[in-house]
Amino acid sequence: MSDTVFEREARTAFAAAYPEVPHRLTHGLRGHPLLTLDALAALAEALPEGSREYNRADLPVGLNGVVPPSNGLGIGETIRRIGETGSWAALKNIEQVPTYRELLQALLEELRPAIEARTGAMLRPQGFVFITSPGGVTPYHFDPEHNILLHLAGVKTMTLFPQGDPRYAPDETHETYHTGGGRELFWREDMARGGTEWKLRPGEALYVPVMAPHYVRNGPSSAISLSITWRSEWSFAEADARAFNAVLRRMGLRPRAPGRWPVDNRLKAAGWRVLRRLPGAG
């Protein structure tokens, strides 16, 4: 790997688009020894059980309440034989392992100036690795972090939907998630026309804004991707404002959805931060 993974052109593009505009970047992480299948299988076996998730990959775009079926294998075998196991695997919080923590920190350090100029301190950095069999699907969902997905092997297409639009992620789903519930989004085929496809090849990356709904279809070969994520005070303020709205909705009110960047959500966020300290909050 060269001294920088994101060259100047990529860093400039990121600075211009962050935090609300999805965009393609290039990176120099291909072939990194920590991100081969064997290395990732060993990482998976070293991580605690709660930090690894894997299942069959022949899934619909919308699970709509269905639990993904198990593949019946161990995590190491799933990854080492990903080309034939018909599986999807996610390794969560890879920064728990020192060598992967160093990799994550180095990547984010290259982007820190652009991040902190727009959304303040870079908080809670985390890394996730996704390993997918040919043709596998990651169903429709959203994530609470600022996220750059660095693609390393194979070809995959992420279909991304507008963040903050209740047609694609209802306000009630956000509120449930931010008060301790799930974040599953229910899929309808009529939503498909609202998505934008981003085809990713090795050496390419995609910046995904906070809470942007998306699903992923893998191509004809197995794939590896690394997500580097972080939070900001802005993202936490939006999350806490959503949680406060859940309280208002339970009172029979119809609260206005929090604003996206750069709208200030501090008043509702402060309200939730007081409420959640009270007995029975949430």
Beta strands, then each sheet from edge to edge (+ up, - down):
strand 1: 23-26
strand 2: 52-56
strand 3: 87-92
strand 4: 123-132
strand 5: 137-141
strand 6: 146-153
strand 7: 156-160
strand 8: 196-200
strand 9: 204-208
strand 10: 214-218
strand 11: 223-231
sheet 1: 1+ 9- 6+ 11- 4+ 3- 2+
sheet 2: 5+ 10- 7+ 8-
end
